[in-house]
């Protein structure tokens, strides 16, 4: 899964969860949880991404 796809899955999943809570649709809420979790799973393709690199070592 690409990094872009993972971010999309997390955003869409969270949106589905919120929409499910608002309209009272538990199935939509659960579907959103599953999709958000799918986007959070580590991927062999992305590896260990560190958006800020090694900033902790610079200080």
Secondary structure, 3 states (H helix, E strand, C coil): CCHHHHHHHHHHHHHHHHHHHHHCCHHHHHHHHHHHHHHHCCCCCCCCCCCCCCHHHHC
